[in-house]
Amino acid sequence: MSLTKGQASYKKQDGTIALSDDSKSLKWSPSVSSKSVAALHIAVSSITNLQQTPVSNPKVMLRVYTQLPGQSEQSTLVFNFTSQSVARKEADAIKDALTKAIQASKLENADLTNAPSAAMAIASAISGGKKDGSLWDDDERLRSDVPLQQSLFKADPGLQKIFMESLRTKPESISTIAFTSQFWAARVHLLRAHAIEKNQNRGSYNVLSVLKPTTEDNQKKLNISREQIQLVFTQHPLVKKVYDMEVPKPLREEDFWSRFFQSRLLKKLRGEKIDPSDPQDKYLDKYLNESEFTGASRAEVAQVPRIIDLEGNEENHSQRKGNLPDFTQRPKRGVPIIRSINDLSEKIMARVAPSDIDPSQPIGMDEVTYNNLRLRDLQGDPEQNRVILKVRDQSHFFSDSLGSKDVQTMKRNKKKDPNLTIQGLVSSLEKRFPIPGEGVLQPTLGDMGTEDSDEDEEGDGNKASAAESQATDQIFDLIKQNHSQTEETSSTAGLSSDTYERLLLTHATTIEFQRQFWSAFLSSDPARASEIASLVESLNRAKERIKAVADDAEAERQAKITIAKKQARAVFEKTGKKPRIDYNAIGGGREVVEQMLRPVLKSLTRATDVYEKALKEQMEEDE
């Protein structure tokens, strides 16, 4: 039993088309066996693109593009759905299932030698550039690295969800190969960051402080790996020397490590104090007085300029400390654990390759280093070479939200004396708030100019001027705007979790289609005219998807209002008091969705308007 199937004809031969249970193949079998037309078995991994007739077309057809390994051109298979009532539903179901199966096949097949998928076709098409250097230094290699993209999808399921949704809603004229290429072209920085993250390795660490035996069934056990053993040999050459001398004779390797982690030699290397009660070992205790090389000498370390050689300055400061090392580094004195940690730290850092020095360059100070080390304390600040942006009036950036009346008011205010306006404002505030910190803010902006306020001011004998009233209104307007912006709101703004997830996904896919539209539109490539037209259709469908989300959100809000009315009616029938329903407290609805996606809707309108204008100009030029 297949998951998805329908009645469809192929080459005028009726039959049944179905997707297999494992979603690995598409099958078509004729209703009546015929020698002219045989049954078809199409591997999903060989399908490169799908196209379906629009809803306005009475004929329901599905076109499948396939390309097998070794073929230079694609082959096309056209299936005509023949059901009288559910042809469109069957075609949509099969197309959606095939789209998901194609993407799943691409994500599951990490080996590029398998049957070609869309992403593998991209890899073979755009690869072939330079292969030298790191992967993250080459954008083409990043865009063609399918395993890296799959790894990023696993690390970021949200990005995979956006890709799948965008792929499902893409225009039919854009192939999966082209869409995938454009998708990753805008996310090269994510691939680069993920590639760098995958290539990071753990640095060296104090391995002896990590290795500690555990007690199981009254027995001490220690688990140590080959990597840790190699790290012990690297950090402590004395252990490697003892190992070479005592293994395999007279000690076996298991016995050696068992004795070592209970010996005094381990406590010495860790910097711990050796107690007389510690167990003695005749094979390892004889190396307690052996000196251990603690790291690279100063001659082996890259030469440090004397001006910043702090260690050299301290050693050569004979009047302060003489010629002896610091007390923590003096043998047989000081705290052993400090000396041990210092030795190990020096050894670990000596083996770290510097990231800002080219080892192929000669040793010594070059001109760049010399300029960096020059003392510039007495030099003045360098002259800054930059363009200073001075914006006096930012209102024209938001001119679409201002009415003609507001614009005229702003023009009149520019001609007024600021000093007189400020003086009038101060006197007005002193009258309204005689005691600092006490007073009531006016609830509406128009209250400052109402008859009541005028009567109060007339009673005082001083009527506020129009400039004072406008300035006061502006301040209260700013106060209310700040209150509305800083007021705590729910993360979903009253929307249900499902609707909010749909809203986020719709927003992400809409932004993706807009990015592809502007990339194609601004390229000025005549060959991409059909692609641009298809992307405009996707932008129009994006508006419909936003409207659908808003309708669903409004339906949810109306359902909440209905429940609130029923609860109020029940309270009224029980108590005889009719409670008041606060509709503003019921969040969600169409208004919230439109408010959240208002910038996106404006950008969609802007994109379609620019396209229609360019199309109209092109048609006039052709005429």
C-alpha positions as CSV (number, residue, x, y, z in Angstrom):
1,M,0.0,0.0,0.0
2,S,1.6,3.3,-1.1
3,L,1.5,6.4,0.8
4,T,0.3,8.6,-2.1
5,K,-1.3,7.6,-5.4
6,G,-3.6,8.9,-8.1
7,Q,-5.1,8.1,-11.5
8,A,-2.9,9.5,-14.2
9,S,-2.2,8.9,-17.9
10,Y,1.2,8.7,-19.5
11,K,1.6,9.0,-23.3
12,K,-2.3,8.8,-23.6
13,Q,-2.2,5.5,-21.7
14,D,-4.3,5.4,-18.5
15,G,-2.7,4.1,-15.3
16,T,-1.9,4.7,-11.7
17,I,0.9,6.8,-10.3
18,A,2.1,6.3,-6.7
19,L,4.9,7.0,-4.3
20,S,6.5,4.0,-2.7
21,D,6.1,3.2,1.0
22,D,9.8,4.2,1.7
23,S,9.5,7.4,-0.4
24,K,12.5,6.2,-2.5
25,S,10.8,5.8,-5.9
26,L,7.9,7.0,-8.0
27,K,6.0,4.3,-9.8
28,W,3.5,4.5,-12.7
29,S,1.8,1.3,-14.0
30,P,-0.7,1.1,-16.9
31,S,-4.3,0.0,-16.2
32,V,-4.1,-2.4,-19.1
33,S,-0.8,-4.1,-20.0
34,S,0.5,-2.8,-23.3
35,K,3.6,-3.4,-25.3
36,S,3.8,0.2,-26.5
37,V,4.0,1.7,-23.0
38,A,5.7,-0.1,-20.2
39,A,5.5,0.6,-16.4
40,L,7.8,3.2,-15.0
41,H,10.0,3.1,-12.0
42,I,11.7,6.5,-11.2
43,A,14.2,6.8,-8.3
44,V,13.6,9.9,-6.2
45,S,17.3,10.6,-6.1
46,S,17.3,11.1,-9.9
47,I,14.5,13.7,-9.9
48,T,15.9,17.2,-10.4
49,N,12.8,19.3,-10.7
50,L,9.0,19.3,-10.6
51,Q,6.4,21.4,-12.4
52,Q,2.7,21.5,-12.2
53,T,0.0,23.3,-14.2
54,P,-1.5,26.3,-12.4
55,V,-4.9,26.2,-10.7
56,S,-6.5,28.2,-13.5
57,N,-5.7,25.6,-16.1
58,P,-8.5,22.9,-16.3
59,K,-5.9,20.3,-17.2
60,V,-4.0,18.9,-14.3
61,M,-0.5,17.7,-15.3
62,L,2.7,17.0,-13.4
63,R,6.0,17.3,-15.2
64,V,8.9,15.3,-13.7
65,Y,12.5,16.1,-14.7
66,T,15.1,13.3,-14.2
67,Q,18.8,12.9,-14.9
68,L,20.6,9.7,-14.4
69,P,24.4,9.4,-13.8
70,G,26.3,9.8,-17.1
71,Q,23.5,11.7,-18.8
72,S,24.3,15.2,-20.1
73,E,20.7,16.3,-20.5
74,Q,17.5,15.9,-18.5
75,S,14.6,13.8,-19.5
76,T,11.0,14.9,-19.1
77,L,8.0,12.8,-18.0
78,V,4.5,14.3,-18.2
79,F,1.6,12.7,-16.3
80,N,-1.9,13.9,-16.9
81,F,-4.3,13.3,-13.9
82,T,-7.6,11.9,-15.2
83,S,-9.8,11.8,-12.1
84,Q,-13.0,13.7,-12.6
85,S,-13.4,15.0,-9.0
86,V,-10.1,14.8,-7.1
87,A,-7.5,15.3,-9.9
88,R,-6.1,18.5,-8.4
89,K,-5.9,17.1,-4.9
90,E,-4.1,14.0,-6.1
91,A,-1.6,16.1,-8.0
92,D,-1.0,18.4,-5.1
93,A,-0.5,15.5,-2.7
94,I,1.9,13.7,-5.0
95,K,3.9,16.9,-5.7
96,D,4.2,17.8,-2.0
97,A,5.2,14.2,-1.1
98,L,7.8,14.1,-3.9
99,T,9.3,17.5,-2.8
100,K,9.8,16.2,0.8
101,A,11.2,12.9,-0.5
102,I,13.7,14.7,-2.8
103,Q,14.9,16.9,0.0
104,A,15.1,14.0,2.5
105,S,17.1,12.0,-0.1
106,K,19.5,14.8,-0.5
107,L,20.0,15.2,3.2
108,E,20.5,11.5,3.9
109,N,23.0,10.8,1.1
110,A,26.2,12.2,2.3
111,D,28.3,10.4,-0.3
112,L,28.7,12.4,-3.5
113,T,29.2,9.2,-5.5
114,N,25.6,8.0,-5.0
115,A,22.7,8.8,-7.4
116,P,22.8,12.6,-8.2
117,S,20.5,14.8,-6.2
118,A,19.9,18.5,-6.7
119,A,22.6,19.6,-4.3
120,M,25.1,17.1,-5.8
121,A,24.4,18.6,-9.2
122,I,25.4,21.9,-7.7
123,A,28.5,20.5,-6.3
124,S,29.6,19.1,-9.7
125,A,28.6,22.3,-11.4
126,I,30.4,24.9,-9.3
127,S,33.3,22.8,-7.9
128,G,36.5,22.7,-9.8
129,G,38.0,25.9,-8.3
130,K,41.2,26.0,-6.3
131,K,41.5,23.3,-3.7
132,D,44.5,24.8,-1.8
133,G,44.2,26.4,1.5
134,S,41.5,26.0,4.2
135,L,38.0,25.2,3.3
136,W,36.6,28.3,4.9
137,D,38.8,30.6,2.7
138,D,37.0,29.5,-0.5
139,D,33.4,30.5,-0.9
140,E,32.9,28.2,-3.9
141,R,34.1,25.2,-1.9
142,L,31.8,26.1,0.9
143,R,28.8,26.3,-1.4
144,S,29.6,23.0,-2.9
145,D,30.3,21.1,0.3
146,V,27.2,19.0,0.7
147,P,28.3,17.2,3.9
148,L,29.0,20.5,5.5
149,Q,25.6,21.8,4.6
150,Q,24.0,18.7,6.0
151,S,26.0,19.1,9.2
152,L,24.8,22.7,9.5
153,F,21.2,21.6,9.0
154,K,21.6,19.1,11.9
155,A,23.1,21.8,14.1
156,D,20.5,24.4,13.2
157,P,17.0,22.7,12.7
158,G,15.4,26.2,12.3
159,L,17.5,26.8,9.2
160,Q,16.5,23.4,7.8
161,K,12.9,24.2,8.4
162,I,13.2,27.5,6.6
163,F,14.9,25.7,3.6
164,M,12.3,23.0,3.4
165,E,9.4,25.6,3.6
166,S,11.0,27.8,1.0
167,L,11.7,24.9,-1.3
168,R,8.1,23.8,-1.0
169,T,6.7,27.2,-1.9
170,K,9.2,28.2,-4.6
171,P,8.1,29.1,-8.1
172,E,7.8,26.1,-10.4
173,S,9.9,27.8,-13.1
174,I,12.9,27.9,-10.7
175,S,14.7,24.5,-10.5
176,T,15.8,23.0,-7.3
177,I,19.4,23.4,-8.3
178,A,19.1,27.1,-8.9
179,F,17.1,27.6,-5.7
180,T,19.6,25.7,-3.5
181,S,22.5,27.6,-5.1
182,Q,20.9,30.9,-4.3
183,F,19.9,29.8,-0.8
184,W,23.5,29.0,0.2
185,A,25.0,31.9,-1.7
186,A,23.4,34.2,0.9
187,R,24.5,32.0,3.9
188,V,28.2,31.5,3.1
189,H,29.1,33.1,6.4
190,L,27.1,30.4,8.3
191,L,28.9,27.7,6.4
192,R,32.3,29.3,7.1
193,A,31.6,29.6,10.8
194,H,30.4,26.0,11.0
195,A,33.4,24.8,9.1
196,I,35.7,26.6,11.5
197,E,33.8,25.3,14.5
198,K,34.1,21.7,13.2
199,N,37.9,22.0,12.7
200,Q,38.6,23.3,16.2
201,N,40.4,20.8,18.4
202,R,41.0,20.8,22.1
203,G,44.3,22.2,23.1
204,S,46.9,20.7,25.5
205,Y,46.0,20.5,29.2
206,N,47.5,19.1,32.4
207,V,46.7,15.5,31.9
208,L,48.0,14.3,35.2
209,S,45.5,16.4,37.1
210,V,42.6,14.7,35.1
211,L,43.7,11.1,35.5
212,K,42.4,9.9,38.8
213,P,41.6,6.3,39.8
214,T,38.0,5.3,40.7
215,T,36.9,2.7,43.3
216,E,34.7,-0.1,42.0
217,D,33.9,-3.2,44.1
218,N,36.5,-2.1,46.7
219,Q,39.1,-2.0,44.0
220,K,40.8,1.0,42.5
221,K,40.6,1.2,38.7
222,L,42.0,3.7,36.2
223,N,40.9,4.2,32.6
224,I,43.6,5.8,30.4
225,S,43.6,6.1,26.6
226,R,46.4,6.0,24.2
227,E,46.0,9.8,23.5
228,Q,46.4,10.5,27.2
229,I,49.5,8.3,27.5
230,Q,51.0,10.2,24.6
231,L,50.1,13.5,26.2
232,V,51.8,12.3,29.5
233,F,55.0,11.5,27.5
234,T,54.9,14.8,25.8
235,Q,54.4,16.9,29.0
236,H,56.7,14.8,31.2
237,P,59.8,13.5,29.4
238,L,60.9,11.9,32.6
239,V,57.9,9.5,32.5
240,K,58.8,8.5,29.0
241,K,62.4,7.9,30.1
242,V,61.2,5.7,33.0
243,Y,58.8,3.9,30.7
244,D,61.6,3.1,28.2
245,M,63.9,1.8,31.0
246,E,61.4,-0.4,32.9
247,V,59.0,-1.7,30.2
248,P,58.8,-4.5,29.1
249,K,61.4,-5.7,31.5
250,P,61.2,-5.9,34.5
251,L,57.6,-4.5,34.4
252,R,54.8,-5.1,32.0
253,E,52.9,-2.1,30.7
254,E,49.9,-2.8,32.9
255,D,52.0,-3.1,36.0
256,F,54.0,0.0,35.1
257,W,50.9,2.3,34.9
258,S,49.4,0.6,38.0
259,R,52.6,1.3,40.0
260,F,53.0,4.8,38.5
261,F,49.6,6.2,39.6
262,Q,50.3,5.0,43.2
263,S,54.0,6.1,43.3
264,R,55.8,9.0,44.9
265,L,57.0,9.9,41.4
266,L,53.5,10.9,40.4
267,K,53.2,13.2,43.5
268,K,56.4,14.8,42.6
269,L,55.3,15.5,39.1
270,R,52.1,16.9,40.3
271,G,53.9,19.2,42.8
272,E,52.4,17.5,45.8
273,K,54.2,16.9,49.1
274,I,55.7,13.5,49.6
275,D,54.8,11.9,53.0
276,P,57.0,9.3,54.7
277,S,53.9,7.1,54.8
278,D,53.5,7.0,51.1
279,P,54.2,3.5,49.6
280,Q,57.6,3.0,48.2
281,D,58.4,1.4,44.8
282,K,61.8,-0.1,44.1
283,Y,61.5,0.5,40.4
284,L,60.2,4.1,40.3
285,D,61.6,5.7,43.5
286,K,65.1,5.6,42.1
287,Y,64.0,8.3,39.6
288,L,62.8,10.8,42.2
289,N,66.1,12.7,42.1
290,E,66.2,12.8,38.3
291,S,65.8,16.3,36.8
292,E,63.1,16.8,34.2
293,F,63.4,19.1,31.2
294,T,60.6,21.6,31.7
295,G,60.3,23.1,28.2
296,A,62.0,25.0,25.5
297,S,65.0,27.1,26.5
298,R,65.1,30.9,25.9
299,A,67.4,30.3,22.9
300,E,64.7,28.1,21.2
301,V,61.9,30.6,21.8
302,A,61.4,33.3,19.2
303,Q,63.4,36.3,19.9
304,V,61.6,38.9,21.9
305,P,62.4,42.6,21.5
306,R,64.2,43.8,24.6
307,I,61.8,46.7,25.0
308,I,59.0,44.3,25.9
309,D,61.1,41.4,27.3
310,L,59.7,41.5,30.8
311,E,61.2,38.2,31.8
312,G,64.7,39.3,30.6
313,N,64.3,42.6,32.5
314,E,63.4,40.8,35.7
315,E,66.4,38.4,35.4
316,N,68.8,41.2,34.6
317,H,67.6,43.5,37.5
318,S,70.5,42.6,39.8
319,Q,69.8,45.3,42.4
320,R,66.2,44.0,43.0
321,K,66.7,40.2,42.9
322,G,70.2,39.5,42.1
323,N,71.0,36.8,39.6
324,L,68.8,34.2,41.1
325,P,65.4,33.1,39.7
326,D,62.3,33.9,41.5
327,F,61.8,32.0,44.7
328,T,59.0,29.9,43.2
329,Q,61.4,28.6,40.5
330,R,64.4,28.0,42.7
331,P,65.2,24.3,43.2
332,K,64.6,22.7,46.6
333,R,62.8,25.9,47.9
334,G,59.4,27.5,47.6
335,V,56.1,25.8,47.2
336,P,56.5,22.7,45.0
337,I,53.0,22.9,43.4
338,I,53.6,26.4,42.2
339,R,56.9,25.4,40.6
340,S,55.3,22.4,39.0
341,I,52.4,24.4,37.6
342,N,54.8,27.1,36.3
343,D,57.0,24.5,34.6
344,L,54.1,22.7,33.0
345,S,52.5,26.0,31.8
346,E,55.7,27.1,30.3
347,K,56.0,23.7,28.5
348,I,52.5,23.8,27.2
349,M,52.8,27.3,25.9
350,A,56.1,26.6,24.3
351,R,54.5,24.0,22.1
352,V,51.7,26.2,20.9
353,A,52.3,27.5,17.4
354,P,51.9,31.3,17.2
355,S,48.9,32.3,15.0
356,D,50.3,35.7,14.0
357,I,53.8,34.8,12.9
358,D,54.8,33.3,9.6
359,P,57.3,30.5,10.4
360,S,58.9,31.0,7.0
361,Q,59.9,34.6,7.7
362,P,63.4,35.3,9.0
363,I,63.9,35.8,12.8
364,G,64.2,39.4,13.8
365,M,62.3,42.6,14.0
366,D,60.7,43.9,10.7
367,E,59.5,47.4,10.0
368,V,55.9,46.6,10.9
369,T,56.9,45.3,14.4
370,Y,59.1,48.2,15.0
371,N,56.3,50.7,14.2
372,N,54.0,48.8,16.5
373,L,56.6,49.0,19.4
374,R,57.3,52.7,19.0
375,L,56.4,54.8,22.0
376,R,53.7,57.2,21.0
377,D,52.7,58.5,24.4
378,L,53.9,62.0,23.6
379,Q,52.4,62.1,20.1
380,G,49.1,63.8,19.5
381,D,46.0,62.1,18.4
382,P,46.0,61.3,14.7
383,E,43.7,63.2,12.5
384,Q,40.6,61.3,11.9
385,N,39.7,60.8,8.2
386,R,36.0,60.3,8.2
387,V,32.8,61.8,7.0
388,I,30.7,63.3,9.8
389,L,27.0,62.8,9.2
390,K,24.9,65.6,10.6
391,V,21.2,65.0,10.5
392,R,19.2,68.0,11.8
393,D,15.7,66.7,11.0
394,Q,14.9,63.0,10.8
395,S,11.2,63.5,10.2
396,H,11.6,63.1,6.4
397,F,12.7,59.5,7.0
398,F,9.1,58.8,8.3
399,S,7.2,61.2,6.0
400,D,4.8,58.4,4.9
401,S,3.3,58.4,8.4
402,L,2.9,62.2,8.7
403,G,-0.2,64.0,7.4
404,S,-0.3,67.3,5.6
405,K,-1.5,69.0,8.8
406,D,1.5,67.7,10.7
407,V,3.9,68.9,8.0
408,Q,2.5,72.4,8.0
409,T,2.7,72.5,11.8
410,M,6.4,71.5,11.7
411,K,7.1,74.2,9.1
412,R,5.5,76.8,11.3
413,N,7.4,75.7,14.4
414,K,10.7,76.1,12.5
415,K,10.1,79.9,12.3
416,K,9.5,80.4,16.0
417,D,12.0,81.5,18.6
418,P,13.1,78.5,20.7
419,N,13.9,80.7,23.7
420,L,10.4,82.1,23.9
421,T,8.9,78.6,23.5
422,I,11.0,77.1,26.3
423,Q,10.1,80.0,28.6
424,G,6.4,79.5,28.0
425,L,6.7,75.8,28.5
426,V,8.5,76.2,31.8
427,S,5.9,78.6,33.1
428,S,3.1,76.3,31.9
429,L,4.7,73.3,33.7
430,E,5.1,75.3,36.9
431,K,1.4,76.2,37.0
432,R,0.3,72.6,36.3
433,F,2.8,71.0,38.7
434,P,3.5,73.5,41.5
435,I,5.1,70.9,43.7
436,P,7.9,68.8,42.1
437,G,6.9,65.1,41.7
438,E,3.2,65.8,42.1
439,G,0.5,66.2,39.5
440,V,-1.6,64.3,37.0
441,L,-0.6,63.8,33.4
442,Q,-3.3,64.7,30.9
443,P,-4.9,61.5,29.5
444,T,-5.1,62.8,25.9
445,L,-3.0,65.0,23.7
446,G,-5.9,67.3,23.1
447,D,-6.6,68.1,26.7
448,M,-4.0,70.8,26.7
449,G,-6.2,72.9,24.3
450,T,-9.7,72.1,25.7
451,E,-12.2,74.6,27.0
452,D,-11.6,73.4,30.6
453,S,-7.9,74.1,30.4
454,D,-8.5,77.5,28.8
455,E,-10.9,78.4,31.5
456,D,-8.3,77.5,34.2
457,E,-5.7,79.6,32.5
458,E,-8.1,82.5,32.0
459,G,-8.9,82.3,35.7
460,D,-5.2,82.8,36.4
461,G,-5.1,85.6,33.9
462,N,-2.5,84.1,31.7
463,K,-3.6,82.1,28.6
464,A,-1.0,79.8,27.2
465,S,0.1,80.7,23.7
466,A,-0.3,78.3,20.8
467,A,3.4,77.6,20.8
468,E,3.4,76.6,24.4
469,S,0.5,74.3,23.9
470,Q,2.2,72.6,20.9
471,A,5.4,72.2,22.8
472,T,3.6,70.7,25.7
473,D,1.7,68.3,23.5
474,Q,4.9,67.2,21.9
475,I,6.4,66.4,25.3
476,F,3.4,64.4,26.4
477,D,3.4,62.6,23.0
478,L,7.0,61.6,23.6
479,I,6.2,60.4,27.1
480,K,3.4,58.2,25.8
481,Q,5.5,56.8,23.0
482,N,8.3,55.9,25.5
483,H,5.7,54.2,27.7
484,S,4.3,52.2,24.9
485,Q,7.7,51.1,23.7
486,T,9.0,50.1,27.2
487,E,5.8,48.4,28.3
488,E,6.3,44.7,28.8
489,T,4.5,42.5,26.3
490,S,4.1,38.8,25.8
491,S,6.6,37.2,23.5
492,T,3.8,35.9,21.3
493,A,1.6,39.0,21.7
494,G,-1.4,36.9,22.5
495,L,-1.1,34.5,19.6
496,S,-1.2,30.8,20.1
497,S,2.1,28.9,19.8
498,D,1.1,27.3,16.5
499,T,0.0,30.6,14.9
500,Y,3.2,32.3,16.2
501,E,5.4,29.5,14.7
502,R,3.5,29.9,11.4
503,L,4.1,33.7,11.5
504,L,7.8,33.2,12.1
505,L,8.1,30.7,9.3
506,T,6.1,32.9,6.9
507,H,8.3,35.8,7.7
508,A,11.5,33.8,7.1
509,T,10.3,32.4,3.8
510,T,9.1,35.8,2.6
511,I,12.4,37.4,3.4
512,E,14.2,34.6,1.5
513,F,12.0,35.2,-1.7
514,Q,12.6,38.9,-1.4
515,R,16.3,38.4,-1.2
516,Q,16.2,36.3,-4.3
517,F,14.0,38.8,-6.1
518,W,16.3,41.7,-5.5
519,S,19.3,39.7,-6.4
520,A,17.8,38.8,-9.8
521,F,16.2,42.2,-10.4
522,L,19.3,44.2,-9.7
523,S,21.5,41.9,-11.8
524,S,20.1,43.5,-15.0
525,D,20.4,40.2,-16.7
526,P,17.8,39.8,-19.5
527,A,18.1,36.0,-19.3
528,R,16.6,36.1,-15.8
529,A,13.4,37.9,-16.8
530,S,11.3,34.8,-16.5
531,E,12.8,34.0,-13.1
532,I,12.0,37.5,-11.9
533,A,8.4,37.1,-13.1
534,S,8.1,33.9,-11.2
535,L,9.6,35.5,-8.1
536,V,7.0,38.3,-8.3
537,E,4.3,35.6,-8.3
538,S,5.9,34.2,-5.1
539,L,5.9,37.6,-3.5
540,N,2.2,37.9,-4.3
541,R,1.6,34.5,-2.8
542,A,3.5,35.6,0.2
543,K,0.9,38.3,0.8
544,E,-1.8,35.6,0.6
545,R,0.1,33.5,3.2
546,I,0.4,36.5,5.5
547,K,-3.4,37.1,5.0
548,A,-4.1,33.5,5.8
549,V,-2.1,33.7,9.1
550,A,-3.9,36.9,10.0
551,D,-7.3,35.3,9.3
552,D,-6.5,32.4,11.5
553,A,-5.3,34.7,14.3
554,E,-8.5,36.7,14.1
555,A,-10.5,33.5,14.2
556,E,-8.6,32.4,17.4
557,R,-9.3,35.8,18.9
558,Q,-13.0,35.7,18.1
559,A,-13.1,32.2,19.7
560,K,-11.6,33.7,22.9
561,I,-14.1,36.5,22.8
562,T,-17.0,34.0,22.5
563,I,-15.7,32.1,25.5
564,A,-15.4,35.3,27.5
565,K,-19.0,36.2,26.6
566,K,-20.3,32.8,27.6
567,Q,-18.4,33.2,31.0
568,A,-19.9,36.7,31.4
569,R,-23.4,35.4,30.7
570,A,-23.0,32.6,33.2
571,V,-21.9,35.1,35.9
572,F,-24.8,37.3,35.0
573,E,-27.3,34.4,35.3
574,K,-25.8,33.3,38.6
575,T,-25.3,36.7,40.4
576,G,-27.5,39.1,38.4
577,K,-24.5,41.4,37.8
578,K,-23.3,41.8,34.3
579,P,-19.5,41.8,34.3
580,R,-17.7,44.1,31.9
581,I,-15.5,42.4,29.2
582,D,-12.2,44.1,28.5
583,Y,-11.7,43.3,24.8
584,N,-8.4,45.1,24.8
585,A,-7.0,42.5,27.2
586,I,-7.7,39.7,24.7
587,G,-4.5,39.6,22.7
588,G,-3.9,38.2,19.3
589,G,-6.0,38.7,16.2
590,R,-5.5,40.2,12.7
591,E,-4.3,43.5,14.1
592,V,-1.3,41.9,15.9
593,V,-0.2,39.9,12.9
594,E,-0.4,43.0,10.6
595,Q,1.5,45.1,13.1
596,M,4.3,42.5,13.4
597,L,4.5,42.0,9.6
598,R,3.8,45.6,8.6
599,P,7.5,46.2,7.5
600,V,7.4,43.0,5.5
601,L,4.1,44.0,3.8
602,K,5.6,47.4,2.9
603,S,8.7,45.8,1.5
604,L,6.5,43.4,-0.6
605,T,4.5,46.3,-1.9
606,R,7.7,48.2,-2.7
607,A,9.2,45.2,-4.6
608,T,6.0,44.6,-6.7
609,D,5.7,48.3,-7.5
610,V,9.3,48.6,-8.7
611,Y,8.8,45.5,-10.9
612,E,5.6,46.8,-12.4
613,K,7.2,50.2,-13.1
614,A,10.2,48.6,-14.7
615,L,8.0,46.3,-16.8
616,K,5.8,49.2,-17.9
617,E,8.9,51.2,-19.0
618,Q,10.3,48.2,-20.9
619,M,7.0,47.6,-22.7
620,E,6.9,51.3,-23.7
621,E,10.4,51.1,-25.1
622,D,9.6,48.0,-27.1
623,E,6.6,49.8,-28.6
